[in-house]
Amino acid sequence: MSSKDSDRITAAQQTLDTLFDISQLLNTQLDKETLATCVGMIESGVNPEALAAVIQELRREATALNAQNASDGR
């Protein structure tokens, strides 16, 4: 691996670390892997607001399913 590639990877990792720190401060509840996936999707052209809406909806659905399972005694 060339020095240029190594520098680029290091910079990308530092950027992700900074984004993760910001996401923790904002209490997004995203782990680093999920955050990296979201960043990659946005870099590929996905609308950030639409992605945020999907994540919020998935969280609502997961909460509803967990509540339903808890009331069913599972």
All heavy atoms as TSV, in Angstrom:
chain	resi	resn	atom	element	x	y	z
A	1	MET	N	N	0.847	-1.166	0.000
A	1	MET	CA	C	0.000	0.000	0.000
A	1	MET	C	C	0.898	1.235	0.000
A	1	MET	O	O	1.833	1.335	0.781
A	1	MET	CB	C	-0.902	-0.028	1.233
A	1	MET	CG	C	-1.843	1.127	1.322
A	1	MET	SD	S	-2.926	1.169	2.769
A	1	MET	CE	C	-3.501	-0.472	2.939
A	2	SER	N	N	0.557	2.176	-0.841
A	2	SER	CA	C	1.372	3.381	-0.928
A	2	SER	C	C	1.076	4.314	0.240
A	2	SER	O	O	0.067	4.203	0.923
A	2	SER	CB	C	1.108	4.100	-2.249
A	2	SER	OG	O	-0.156	4.715	-2.228
A	3	SER	N	N	1.985	5.232	0.439
A	3	SER	CA	C	1.835	6.214	1.509
A	3	SER	C	C	0.586	7.068	1.286
A	3	SER	O	O	-0.114	7.431	2.228
A	3	SER	CB	C	3.068	7.102	1.570
A	3	SER	OG	O	2.899	8.124	2.497
A	4	LYS	N	N	0.293	7.354	0.020
A	4	LYS	CA	C	-0.873	8.167	-0.322
A	4	LYS	C	C	-2.163	7.426	0.064
A	4	LYS	O	O	-3.073	8.025	0.632
A	4	LYS	CB	C	-0.852	8.472	-1.815
A	4	LYS	CG	C	-1.833	9.506	-2.257
A	4	LYS	CD	C	-1.631	9.816	-3.728
A	4	LYS	CE	C	-2.445	10.994	-4.152
A	4	LYS	NZ	N	-2.231	11.336	-5.560
A	5	ASP	N	N	-2.226	6.136	-0.237
A	5	ASP	CA	C	-3.395	5.333	0.130
A	5	ASP	C	C	-3.541	5.245	1.645
A	5	ASP	O	O	-4.642	5.340	2.180
A	5	ASP	CB	C	-3.296	3.929	-0.460
A	5	ASP	CG	C	-3.483	3.902	-1.963
A	5	ASP	OD1	O	-4.068	4.863	-2.516
A	5	ASP	OD2	O	-3.045	2.915	-2.576
A	6	SER	N	N	-2.434	5.065	2.313
A	6	SER	CA	C	-2.440	4.980	3.770
A	6	SER	C	C	-2.933	6.283	4.391
A	6	SER	O	O	-3.730	6.272	5.345
A	6	SER	CB	C	-1.043	4.641	4.275
A	6	SER	OG	O	-1.026	4.588	5.677
A	7	ASP	N	N	-2.476	7.400	3.847
A	7	ASP	CA	C	-2.915	8.710	4.346
A	7	ASP	C	C	-4.413	8.903	4.120
A	7	ASP	O	O	-5.114	9.437	4.986
A	7	ASP	CB	C	-2.147	9.844	3.659
A	7	ASP	CG	C	-0.693	9.910	4.083
A	7	ASP	OD1	O	-0.336	9.280	5.109
A	7	ASP	OD2	O	0.087	10.589	3.391
A	8	ARG	N	N	-4.889	8.452	2.976
A	8	ARG	CA	C	-6.318	8.592	2.658
A	8	ARG	C	C	-7.165	7.748	3.595
A	8	ARG	O	O	-8.204	8.200	4.092
A	8	ARG	CB	C	-6.563	8.189	1.208
A	8	ARG	CG	C	-7.941	8.555	0.708
A	8	ARG	CD	C	-8.095	8.215	-0.719
A	8	ARG	NE	N	-7.955	6.761	-0.820
A	8	ARG	CZ	C	-8.165	6.059	-1.901
A	8	ARG	NH1	N	-8.491	6.658	-3.011
A	8	ARG	NH2	N	-8.038	4.756	-1.910
A	9	ILE	N	N	-6.725	6.538	3.891
A	9	ILE	CA	C	-7.450	5.655	4.804
A	9	ILE	C	C	-7.458	6.240	6.215
A	9	ILE	O	O	-8.481	6.238	6.900
A	9	ILE	CB	C	-6.851	4.238	4.784
A	9	ILE	CG1	C	-7.149	3.582	3.437
A	9	ILE	CG2	C	-7.392	3.395	5.929
A	9	ILE	CD1	C	-6.406	2.280	3.207
A	10	THR	N	N	-6.314	6.763	6.636
A	10	THR	CA	C	-6.216	7.386	7.961
A	10	THR	C	C	-7.154	8.584	8.062
A	10	THR	O	O	-7.854	8.751	9.065
A	10	THR	CB	C	-4.770	7.813	8.254
A	10	THR	OG1	O	-3.925	6.663	8.209
A	10	THR	CG2	C	-4.652	8.477	9.614
A	11	ALA	N	N	-7.194	9.407	7.026
A	11	ALA	CA	C	-8.073	10.579	7.026
A	11	ALA	C	C	-9.537	10.157	7.071
A	11	ALA	O	O	-10.340	10.760	7.792
A	11	ALA	CB	C	-7.808	11.441	5.801
A	12	ALA	N	N	-9.883	9.119	6.324
A	12	ALA	CA	C	-11.263	8.624	6.325
A	12	ALA	C	C	-11.642	8.098	7.705
A	12	ALA	O	O	-12.758	8.339	8.185
A	12	ALA	CB	C	-11.439	7.546	5.265
A	13	GLN	N	N	-10.733	7.390	8.352
A	13	GLN	CA	C	-10.999	6.856	9.686
A	13	GLN	C	C	-11.164	7.992	10.696
A	13	GLN	O	O	-12.049	7.943	11.550
A	13	GLN	CB	C	-9.888	5.909	10.130
A	13	GLN	CG	C	-10.156	5.233	11.455
A	13	GLN	CD	C	-11.397	4.360	11.425
A	13	GLN	OE1	O	-11.583	3.573	10.513
A	13	GLN	NE2	N	-12.253	4.504	12.412
A	14	GLN	N	N	-10.332	9.006	10.595
A	14	GLN	CA	C	-10.444	10.156	11.497
A	14	GLN	C	C	-11.770	10.885	11.293
A	14	GLN	O	O	-12.416	11.315	12.261
A	14	GLN	CB	C	-9.269	11.116	11.298
A	14	GLN	CG	C	-7.963	10.574	11.816
A	14	GLN	CD	C	-6.787	11.476	11.481
A	14	GLN	OE1	O	-6.864	12.347	10.625
A	14	GLN	NE2	N	-5.672	11.256	12.172
A	15	THR	N	N	-12.185	10.999	10.041
A	15	THR	CA	C	-13.465	11.640	9.740
A	15	THR	C	C	-14.616	10.838	10.332
A	15	THR	O	O	-15.522	11.401	10.949
A	15	THR	CB	C	-13.649	11.790	8.218
A	15	THR	OG1	O	-12.590	12.591	7.707
A	15	THR	CG2	C	-14.986	12.423	7.879
A	16	LEU	N	N	-14.572	9.518	10.173
A	16	LEU	CA	C	-15.615	8.672	10.740
A	16	LEU	C	C	-15.620	8.755	12.260
A	16	LEU	O	O	-16.687	8.818	12.877
A	16	LEU	CB	C	-15.449	7.218	10.279
A	16	LEU	CG	C	-16.539	6.260	10.752
A	16	LEU	CD1	C	-17.919	6.693	10.273
A	16	LEU	CD2	C	-16.233	4.854	10.290
A	17	ASP	N	N	-14.444	8.785	12.861
A	17	ASP	CA	C	-14.359	8.925	14.321
A	17	ASP	C	C	-14.994	10.239	14.783
A	17	ASP	O	O	-15.724	10.271	15.777
A	17	ASP	CB	C	-12.905	8.861	14.796
A	17	ASP	CG	C	-12.304	7.467	14.679
A	17	ASP	OD1	O	-13.065	6.491	14.536
A	17	ASP	OD2	O	-11.064	7.364	14.714
A	18	THR	N	N	-14.729	11.314	14.048
A	18	THR	CA	C	-15.307	12.613	14.388
A	18	THR	C	C	-16.823	12.589	14.219
A	18	THR	O	O	-17.559	13.084	15.090
A	18	THR	CB	C	-14.691	13.730	13.518
A	18	THR	OG1	O	-13.279	13.749	13.731
A	18	THR	CG2	C	-15.287	15.089	13.840
A	19	LEU	N	N	-17.293	12.017	13.120
A	19	LEU	CA	C	-18.738	11.896	12.912
A	19	LEU	C	C	-19.387	11.058	14.007
A	19	LEU	O	O	-20.484	11.370	14.479
A	19	LEU	CB	C	-19.040	11.291	11.539
A	19	LEU	CG	C	-18.801	12.193	10.339
A	19	LEU	CD1	C	-18.959	11.404	9.049
A	19	LEU	CD2	C	-19.739	13.377	10.369
A	20	PHE	N	N	-18.701	9.999	14.423
A	20	PHE	CA	C	-19.233	9.153	15.496
A	20	PHE	C	C	-19.314	9.940	16.803
A	20	PHE	O	O	-20.314	9.846	17.526
A	20	PHE	CB	C	-18.374	7.901	15.671
A	20	PHE	CG	C	-18.893	6.977	16.732
A	20	PHE	CD1	C	-20.064	6.263	16.539
A	20	PHE	CD2	C	-18.216	6.826	17.924
A	20	PHE	CE1	C	-20.552	5.419	17.525
A	20	PHE	CE2	C	-18.690	5.987	18.915
A	20	PHE	CZ	C	-19.862	5.280	18.713
A	21	ASP	N	N	-18.280	10.731	17.099
A	21	ASP	CA	C	-18.306	11.565	18.306
A	21	ASP	C	C	-19.487	12.534	18.269
A	21	ASP	O	O	-20.198	12.708	19.268
A	21	ASP	CB	C	-16.997	12.348	18.463
A	21	ASP	CG	C	-15.811	11.463	18.819
A	21	ASP	OD1	O	-16.028	10.310	19.255
A	21	ASP	OD2	O	-14.672	11.927	18.645
A	22	ILE	N	N	-19.718	13.149	17.119
A	22	ILE	CA	C	-20.846	14.064	16.970
A	22	ILE	C	C	-22.165	13.315	17.137
A	22	ILE	O	O	-23.082	13.799	17.812
A	22	ILE	CB	C	-20.787	14.791	15.610
A	22	ILE	CG1	C	-19.579	15.732	15.569
A	22	ILE	CG2	C	-22.091	15.545	15.329
A	22	ILE	CD1	C	-19.269	16.279	14.186
A	23	SER	N	N	-22.253	12.138	16.548
A	23	SER	CA	C	-23.498	11.368	16.659
A	23	SER	C	C	-23.767	10.961	18.105
A	23	SER	O	O	-24.924	10.898	18.530
A	23	SER	CB	C	-23.474	10.135	15.741
A	23	SER	OG	O	-22.679	9.103	16.271
A	24	GLN	N	N	-22.702	10.705	18.872
A	24	GLN	CA	C	-22.875	10.392	20.293
A	24	GLN	C	C	-23.364	11.612	21.063
A	24	GLN	O	O	-24.241	11.494	21.924
A	24	GLN	CB	C	-21.556	9.875	20.890
A	24	GLN	CG	C	-21.107	8.541	20.336
A	24	GLN	CD	C	-22.099	7.442	20.628
A	24	GLN	OE1	O	-22.549	7.278	21.748
A	24	GLN	NE2	N	-22.452	6.691	19.608
A	25	LEU	N	N	-22.806	12.771	20.752
A	25	LEU	CA	C	-23.248	14.002	21.409
A	25	LEU	C	C	-24.711	14.306	21.105
A	25	LEU	O	O	-25.438	14.833	21.948
A	25	LEU	CB	C	-22.380	15.188	20.971
A	25	LEU	CG	C	-20.939	15.183	21.476
A	25	LEU	CD1	C	-20.141	16.290	20.794
A	25	LEU	CD2	C	-20.904	15.342	22.988
A	26	LEU	N	N	-25.141	13.951	19.894
A	26	LEU	CA	C	-26.527	14.183	19.483
A	26	LEU	C	C	-27.449	13.032	19.876
A	26	LEU	O	O	-28.646	13.069	19.580
A	26	LEU	CB	C	-26.593	14.408	17.968
A	26	LEU	CG	C	-25.889	15.662	17.464
A	26	LEU	CD1	C	-25.876	15.682	15.947
A	26	LEU	CD2	C	-26.546	16.907	18.024
A	27	ASN	N	N	-26.877	12.015	20.533
A	27	ASN	CA	C	-27.646	10.859	21.007
A	27	ASN	C	C	-28.432	10.182	19.873
A	27	ASN	O	O	-29.624	9.911	20.006
A	27	ASN	CB	C	-28.582	11.265	22.153
A	27	ASN	CG	C	-29.084	10.070	22.925
A	27	ASN	OD1	O	-28.433	9.027	22.963
A	27	ASN	ND2	N	-30.236	10.205	23.538
A	28	THR	N	N	-27.749	9.928	18.756
A	28	THR	CA	C	-28.407	9.296	17.617
A	28	THR	C	C	-28.609	7.798	17.807
A	28	THR	O	O	-29.401	7.189	17.101
A	28	THR	CB	C	-27.599	9.489	16.323
A	28	THR	OG1	O	-26.335	8.823	16.457
A	28	THR	CG2	C	-27.396	10.958	16.003
A	29	GLN	N	N	-27.882	7.210	18.750
A	29	GLN	CA	C	-27.935	5.778	19.022
A	29	GLN	C	C	-27.492	4.946	17.813
A	29	GLN	O	O	-27.928	3.811	17.638
A	29	GLN	CB	C	-29.322	5.354	19.491
A	29	GLN	CG	C	-29.747	6.059	20.761
A	29	GLN	CD	C	-31.168	5.771	21.147
A	29	GLN	OE1	O	-31.941	5.194	20.389
A	29	GLN	NE2	N	-31.532	6.168	22.349
A	30	LEU	N	N	-26.611	5.518	16.992
A	30	LEU	CA	C	-26.038	4.781	15.865
A	30	LEU	C	C	-24.661	4.269	16.268
A	30	LEU	O	O	-23.852	5.031	16.800
A	30	LEU	CB	C	-25.893	5.675	14.634
A	30	LEU	CG	C	-27.171	6.213	13.996
A	30	LEU	CD1	C	-26.819	7.190	12.889
A	30	LEU	CD2	C	-28.028	5.081	13.465
A	31	ASP	N	N	-24.401	2.979	15.998
A	31	ASP	CA	C	-23.055	2.477	16.236
A	31	ASP	C	C	-22.172	2.871	15.050
A	31	ASP	O	O	-22.661	3.398	14.045
A	31	ASP	CB	C	-23.058	0.965	16.476
A	31	ASP	CG	C	-23.644	0.169	15.310
A	31	ASP	OD1	O	-23.444	0.565	14.141
A	31	ASP	OD2	O	-24.290	-0.855	15.570
A	32	LYS	N	N	-20.878	2.635	15.177
A	32	LYS	CA	C	-19.950	3.071	14.119
A	32	LYS	C	C	-20.237	2.397	12.787
A	32	LYS	O	O	-20.148	3.033	11.737
A	32	LYS	CB	C	-18.496	2.792	14.527
A	32	LYS	CG	C	-17.835	3.944	15.197
A	32	LYS	CD	C	-16.348	3.718	15.310
A	32	LYS	CE	C	-15.713	4.914	15.977
A	32	LYS	NZ	N	-14.280	4.783	16.122
A	33	GLU	N	N	-20.582	1.119	12.826
A	33	GLU	CA	C	-20.854	0.395	11.580
A	33	GLU	C	C	-22.085	0.963	10.873
A	33	GLU	O	O	-22.073	1.176	9.658
A	33	GLU	CB	C	-21.045	-1.095	11.872
A	33	GLU	CG	C	-21.262	-1.920	10.627
A	33	GLU	CD	C	-21.442	-3.398	10.927
A	33	GLU	OE1	O	-21.276	-3.813	12.086
A	33	GLU	OE2	O	-21.753	-4.128	9.978
A	34	THR	N	N	-23.125	1.208	11.628
A	34	THR	CA	C	-24.347	1.772	11.040
A	34	THR	C	C	-24.088	3.178	10.519
A	34	THR	O	O	-24.548	3.538	9.427
A	34	THR	CB	C	-25.480	1.777	12.077
A	34	THR	OG1	O	-25.668	0.449	12.569
A	34	THR	CG2	C	-26.774	2.285	11.477
A	35	LEU	N	N	-23.355	3.972	11.286
A	35	LEU	CA	C	-23.010	5.321	10.853
A	35	LEU	C	C	-22.206	5.280	9.558
A	35	LEU	O	O	-22.481	6.048	8.629
A	35	LEU	CB	C	-22.233	6.052	11.947
A	35	LEU	CG	C	-21.847	7.487	11.651
A	35	LEU	CD1	C	-23.085	8.347	11.444
A	35	LEU	CD2	C	-20.995	8.039	12.778
A	36	ALA	N	N	-21.248	4.376	9.475
A	36	ALA	CA	C	-20.435	4.251	8.255
A	36	ALA	C	C	-21.308	3.858	7.068
A	36	ALA	O	O	-21.125	4.365	5.955
A	36	ALA	CB	C	-19.321	3.232	8.462
A	37	THR	N	N	-22.273	2.975	7.299
A	37	THR	CA	C	-23.197	2.569	6.232
A	37	THR	C	C	-24.020	3.767	5.766
A	37	THR	O	O	-24.183	3.989	4.560
A	37	THR	CB	C	-24.118	1.438	6.711
A	37	THR	OG1	O	-23.314	0.323	7.088
A	37	THR	CG2	C	-25.095	1.025	5.628
A	38	CYS	N	N	-24.526	4.553	6.717
A	38	CYS	CA	C	-25.310	5.744	6.374
A	38	CYS	C	C	-24.475	6.753	5.589
A	38	CYS	O	O	-24.946	7.307	4.590
A	38	CYS	CB	C	-25.872	6.389	7.636
A	38	CYS	SG	S	-27.149	5.421	8.450
A	39	VAL	N	N	-23.253	6.977	6.037
A	39	VAL	CA	C	-22.366	7.912	5.336
A	39	VAL	C	C	-22.122	7.418	3.907
A	39	VAL	O	O	-22.187	8.196	2.951
A	39	VAL	CB	C	-21.033	8.101	6.094
A	39	VAL	CG1	C	-20.009	8.850	5.237
A	39	VAL	CG2	C	-21.269	8.829	7.410
A	40	GLY	N	N	-21.869	6.123	3.762
A	40	GLY	CA	C	-21.656	5.563	2.430
A	40	GLY	C	C	-22.871	5.726	1.531
A	40	GLY	O	O	-22.740	6.047	0.343
A	41	MET	N	N	-24.057	5.525	2.095
A	41	MET	CA	C	-25.284	5.691	1.314
A	41	MET	C	C	-25.456	7.145	0.886
A	41	MET	O	O	-25.816	7.422	-0.272
A	41	MET	CB	C	-26.491	5.217	2.128
A	41	MET	CG	C	-26.505	3.724	2.351
A	41	MET	SD	S	-27.812	3.189	3.470
A	41	MET	CE	C	-29.251	3.478	2.467
A	42	ILE	N	N	-25.182	8.073	1.797
A	42	ILE	CA	C	-25.301	9.492	1.465
A	42	ILE	C	C	-24.280	9.878	0.406
A	42	ILE	O	O	-24.595	10.610	-0.541
A	42	ILE	CB	C	-25.172	10.354	2.733
A	42	ILE	CG1	C	-26.390	10.121	3.636
A	42	ILE	CG2	C	-25.019	11.833	2.383
A	42	ILE	CD1	C	-26.239	10.655	5.041
A	43	GLU	N	N	-23.057	9.362	0.533
A	43	GLU	CA	C	-22.032	9.640	-0.480
A	43	GLU	C	C	-22.411	9.065	-1.841
A	43	GLU	O	O	-21.985	9.570	-2.866
A	43	GLU	CB	C	-20.684	9.091	-0.039
A	43	GLU	CG	C	-20.047	9.885	1.083
A	43	GLU	CD	C	-18.747	9.289	1.587
A	43	GLU	OE1	O	-18.468	8.103	1.288
A	43	GLU	OE2	O	-18.012	10.006	2.295
A	44	SER	N	N	-23.240	8.030	-1.835
A	44	SER	CA	C	-23.691	7.409	-3.085
A	44	SER	C	C	-24.914	8.100	-3.669
A	44	SER	O	O	-25.426	7.672	-4.696
A	44	SER	CB	C	-24.003	5.933	-2.858
A	44	SER	OG	O	-22.844	5.232	-2.510
A	45	GLY	N	N	-25.417	9.122	-2.973
A	45	GLY	CA	C	-26.510	9.902	-3.536
A	45	GLY	C	C	-27.847	9.769	-2.841
A	45	GLY	O	O	-28.825	10.379	-3.275
A	46	VAL	N	N	-27.927	8.982	-1.771
A	46	VAL	CA	C	-29.187	8.854	-1.045
A	46	VAL	C	C	-29.494	10.178	-0.356
A	46	VAL	O	O	-28.604	10.826	0.207
A	46	VAL	CB	C	-29.107	7.701	-0.014
A	46	VAL	CG1	C	-30.313	7.688	0.904
A	46	VAL	CG2	C	-28.957	6.365	-0.729
A	47	ASN	N	N	-30.750	10.574	-0.389
A	47	ASN	CA	C	-31.185	11.800	0.256
A	47	ASN	C	C	-31.063	11.640	1.769
A	47	ASN	O	O	-31.683	10.752	2.353
A	47	ASN	CB	C	-32.640	12.086	-0.131
A	47	ASN	CG	C	-33.182	13.349	0.467
A	47	ASN	OD1	O	-32.962	13.650	1.634
A	47	ASN	ND2	N	-33.920	14.094	-0.329
A	48	PRO	N	N	-30.279	12.489	2.442
A	48	PRO	CA	C	-30.080	12.352	3.891
A	48	PRO	C	C	-31.371	12.456	4.700
A	48	PRO	O	O	-31.554	11.734	5.674
A	48	PRO	CB	C	-29.136	13.495	4.249
A	48	PRO	CG	C	-28.510	13.904	2.970
A	48	PRO	CD	C	-29.478	13.571	1.883
A	49	GLU	N	N	-32.267	13.342	4.283
A	49	GLU	CA	C	-33.530	13.481	5.014
A	49	GLU	C	C	-34.391	12.242	4.867
A	49	GLU	O	O	-35.038	11.801	5.819
A	49	GLU	CB	C	-34.276	14.721	4.539
A	49	GLU	CG	C	-33.585	16.013	4.948
A	49	GLU	CD	C	-34.292	17.259	4.450
A	49	GLU	OE1	O	-35.431	17.150	3.948
A	49	GLU	OE2	O	-33.698	18.338	4.576
A	50	ALA	N	N	-34.399	11.651	3.683
A	50	ALA	CA	C	-35.161	10.424	3.467
A	50	ALA	C	C	-34.558	9.280	4.277
A	50	ALA	O	O	-35.291	8.473	4.873
A	50	ALA	CB	C	-35.188	10.070	1.979
A	51	LEU	N	N	-33.238	9.211	4.326
A	51	LEU	CA	C	-32.569	8.171	5.111
A	51	LEU	C	C	-32.897	8.327	6.596
A	51	LEU	O	O	-33.206	7.347	7.274
A	51	LEU	CB	C	-31.048	8.232	4.891
A	51	LEU	CG	C	-30.210	7.213	5.639
A	51	LEU	CD1	C	-30.622	5.788	5.298
A	51	LEU	CD2	C	-28.731	7.427	5.326
A	52	ALA	N	N	-32.875	9.554	7.084
A	52	ALA	CA	C	-33.226	9.808	8.488
A	52	ALA	C	C	-34.664	9.390	8.765
A	52	ALA	O	O	-34.959	8.788	9.802
A	52	ALA	CB	C	-33.022	11.279	8.824
A	53	ALA	N	N	-35.564	9.669	7.834
A	53	ALA	CA	C	-36.971	9.282	8.011
A	53	ALA	C	C	-37.123	7.768	8.059
A	53	ALA	O	O	-37.896	7.238	8.874
A	53	ALA	CB	C	-37.821	9.876	6.882
A	54	VAL	N	N	-36.387	7.062	7.219
A	54	VAL	CA	C	-36.445	5.593	7.214
A	54	VAL	C	C	-35.922	5.040	8.539
A	54	VAL	O	O	-36.524	4.130	9.129
A	54	VAL	CB	C	-35.650	5.018	6.017
A	54	VAL	CG1	C	-35.454	3.523	6.151
A	54	VAL	CG2	C	-36.353	5.340	4.709
A	55	ILE	N	N	-34.816	5.586	9.023
A	55	ILE	CA	C	-34.252	5.121	10.294
A	55	ILE	C	C	-35.240	5.359	11.433
A	55	ILE	O	O	-35.463	4.479	12.269
A	55	ILE	CB	C	-32.898	5.810	10.573
A	55	ILE	CG1	C	-31.848	5.316	9.581
A	55	ILE	CG2	C	-32.447	5.570	12.011
A	55	ILE	CD1	C	-30.548	6.092	9.591
A	56	GLN	N	N	-35.871	6.527	11.444
A	56	GLN	CA	C	-36.857	6.821	12.486
A	56	GLN	C	C	-38.037	5.860	12.409
A	56	GLN	O	O	-38.524	5.379	13.439
A	56	GLN	CB	C	-37.339	8.269	12.374
A	56	GLN	CG	C	-36.285	9.272	12.781
A	56	GLN	CD	C	-36.713	10.701	12.533
A	56	GLN	OE1	O	-37.583	10.975	11.714
A	56	GLN	NE2	N	-36.086	11.626	13.248
A	57	GLU	N	N	-38.503	5.571	11.213
A	57	GLU	CA	C	-39.627	4.654	11.054
A	57	GLU	C	C	-39.250	3.239	11.488
A	57	GLU	O	O	-40.033	2.553	12.147
A	57	GLU	CB	C	-40.108	4.654	9.595
A	57	GLU	CG	C	-41.310	3.760	9.348
A	57	GLU	CD	C	-42.549	4.158	10.142
A	57	GLU	OE1	O	-42.698	5.348	10.479
A	57	GLU	OE2	O	-43.378	3.271	10.420
A	58	LEU	N	N	-38.051	2.796	11.141
A	58	LEU	CA	C	-37.599	1.469	11.572
A	58	LEU	C	C	-37.509	1.387	13.094
A	58	LEU	O	O	-37.872	0.364	13.689
A	58	LEU	CB	C	-36.240	1.138	10.943
A	58	LEU	CG	C	-36.258	0.831	9.453
A	58	LEU	CD1	C	-34.836	0.732	8.915
A	58	LEU	CD2	C	-37.035	-0.444	9.167
A	59	ARG	N	N	-37.064	2.449	13.714
A	59	ARG	CA	C	-36.998	2.466	15.182
A	59	ARG	C	C	-38.399	2.402	15.798
A	59	ARG	O	O	-38.616	1.710	16.788
A	59	ARG	CB	C	-36.261	3.704	15.671
A	59	ARG	CG	C	-34.777	3.594	15.459
A	59	ARG	CD	C	-34.047	4.772	16.035
A	59	ARG	NE	N	-32.613	4.556	15.918
A	59	ARG	CZ	C	-31.719	5.499	16.008
A	59	ARG	NH1	N	-32.091	6.745	16.239
A	59	ARG	NH2	N	-30.444	5.230	15.884
A	60	ARG	N	N	-39.352	3.146	15.205
A	60	ARG	CA	C	-40.732	3.093	15.709
A	60	ARG	C	C	-41.296	1.683	15.586
A	60	ARG	O	O	-41.943	1.172	16.498
A	60	ARG	CB	C	-41.624	4.087	14.949
A	60	ARG	CG	C	-41.536	5.497	15.462
A	60	ARG	CD	C	-42.640	6.375	14.871
A	60	ARG	NE	N	-42.412	6.659	13.461
A	60	ARG	CZ	C	-41.711	7.679	12.998
A	60	ARG	NH1	N	-41.145	8.521	13.846
A	60	ARG	NH2	N	-41.562	7.865	11.713
A	61	GLU	N	N	-41.057	1.060	14.441
A	61	GLU	CA	C	-41.543	-0.298	14.223
A	61	GLU	C	C	-40.905	-1.282	15.205
A	61	GLU	O	O	-41.585	-2.152	15.753
A	61	GLU	CB	C	-41.258	-0.746	12.782
A	61	GLU	CG	C	-42.098	-0.044	11.737
A	61	GLU	CD	C	-43.560	-0.434	11.807
A	61	GLU	OE1	O	-43.866	-1.605	12.103
A	61	GLU	OE2	O	-44.408	0.444	11.573
A	62	ALA	N	N	-39.602	-1.142	15.430
A	62	ALA	CA	C	-38.909	-2.033	16.361
A	62	ALA	C	C	-39.448	-1.857	17.776
A	62	ALA	O	O	-39.667	-2.841	18.497
A	62	ALA	CB	C	-37.404	-1.769	16.328
A	63	THR	N	N	-39.703	-0.619	18.163
A	63	THR	CA	C	-40.257	-0.352	19.493
A	63	THR	C	C	-41.639	-0.964	19.630
A	63	THR	O	O	-41.964	-1.586	20.649
A	63	THR	CB	C	-40.310	1.171	19.756
A	63	THR	OG1	O	-38.987	1.693	19.673
A	63	THR	CG2	C	-40.900	1.478	21.111
A	64	ALA	N	N	-42.460	-0.815	18.597
A	64	ALA	CA	C	-43.810	-1.383	18.628
A	64	ALA	C	C	-43.760	-2.905	18.705
A	64	ALA	O	O	-44.525	-3.521	19.465
A	64	ALA	CB	C	-44.599	-0.935	17.400
A	65	LEU	N	N	-42.878	-3.516	17.947
A	65	LEU	CA	C	-42.753	-4.984	17.972
A	65	LEU	C	C	-42.254	-5.471	19.331
A	65	LEU	O	O	-42.750	-6.472	19.858
A	65	LEU	CB	C	-41.814	-5.465	16.867
A	65	LEU	CG	C	-42.378	-5.454	15.461
A	65	LEU	CD1	C	-41.292	-5.803	14.447
A	65	LEU	CD2	C	-43.549	-6.422	15.329
A	66	ASN	N	N	-41.289	-4.750	19.886
A	66	ASN	CA	C	-40.770	-5.134	21.206
A	66	ASN	C	C	-41.854	-5.007	22.272
A	66	ASN	O	O	-41.975	-5.855	23.156
A	66	ASN	CB	C	-39.548	-4.287	21.587
A	66	ASN	CG	C	-38.330	-4.665	20.779
A	66	ASN	OD1	O	-38.217	-5.766	20.261
A	66	ASN	ND2	N	-37.403	-3.734	20.661
A	67	ALA	N	N	-42.663	-3.957	22.190
A	67	ALA	CA	C	-43.749	-3.782	23.147
A	67	ALA	C	C	-44.799	-4.875	22.992
A	67	ALA	O	O	-45.312	-5.414	23.972
A	67	ALA	CB	C	-44.395	-2.405	22.965
A	68	GLN	N	N	-45.074	-5.223	21.749
A	68	GLN	CA	C	-46.047	-6.287	21.484
A	68	GLN	C	C	-45.540	-7.624	22.000
A	68	GLN	O	O	-46.276	-8.378	22.634
A	68	GLN	CB	C	-46.337	-6.380	19.989
A	68	GLN	CG	C	-47.362	-7.435	19.643
A	68	GLN	CD	C	-47.623	-7.502	18.144
A	68	GLN	OE1	O	-46.938	-6.850	17.361
A	68	GLN	NE2	N	-48.604	-8.283	17.746
A	69	ASN	N	N	-44.265	-7.918	21.768
A	69	ASN	CA	C	-43.677	-9.174	22.242
A	69	ASN	C	C	-43.654	-9.220	23.762
A	69	ASN	O	O	-43.883	-10.276	24.356
A	69	ASN	CB	C	-42.271	-9.361	21.684
A	69	ASN	CG	C	-42.279	-9.710	20.206
A	69	ASN	OD1	O	-43.277	-10.144	19.663
A	69	ASN	ND2	N	-41.154	-9.489	19.552
A	70	ALA	N	N	-43.381	-8.094	24.400
A	70	ALA	CA	C	-43.367	-8.056	25.859
A	70	ALA	C	C	-44.754	-8.286	26.423
A	70	ALA	O	O	-44.911	-8.993	27.427
A	70	ALA	CB	C	-42.820	-6.716	26.338
A	71	SER	N	N	-45.783	-7.748	25.781
A	71	SER	CA	C	-47.143	-7.936	26.283
A	71	SER	C	C	-47.653	-9.335	25.995
A	71	SER	O	O	-48.534	-9.825	26.696
A	71	SER	CB	C	-48.082	-6.901	25.677
A	71	SER	OG	O	-48.254	-7.124	24.286
A	72	ASP	N	N	-47.087	-9.991	24.987
A	72	ASP	CA	C	-47.451	-11.370	24.679
A	72	ASP	C	C	-46.700	-12.369	25.552
A	72	ASP	O	O	-46.931	-13.568	25.448
A	72	ASP	CB	C	-47.174	-11.698	23.208
A	72	ASP	CG	C	-48.113	-10.961	22.253
A	72	ASP	OD1	O	-49.150	-10.444	22.711
A	72	ASP	OD2	O	-47.803	-10.903	21.047
A	73	GLY	N	N	-45.773	-11.883	26.366
A	73	GLY	CA	C	-45.010	-12.744	27.254
A	73	GLY	C	C	-43.857	-13.464	26.589
A	73	GLY	O	O	-43.372	-14.478	27.062
A	74	ARG	N	N	-43.372	-12.923	25.498
A	74	ARG	CA	C	-42.257	-13.577	24.786
A	74	ARG	C	C	-40.939	-13.118	25.300
A	74	ARG	O	O	-40.632	-12.144	25.743
A	74	ARG	CB	C	-42.332	-13.299	23.290
A	74	ARG	CG	C	-43.542	-13.939	22.683
A	74	ARG	CD	C	-43.538	-13.686	21.199
A	74	ARG	NE	N	-44.799	-14.180	20.666
A	74	ARG	CZ	C	-45.179	-14.030	19.432
A	74	ARG	NH1	N	-44.414	-13.405	18.585
A	74	ARG	NH2	N	-46.296	-14.486	19.000
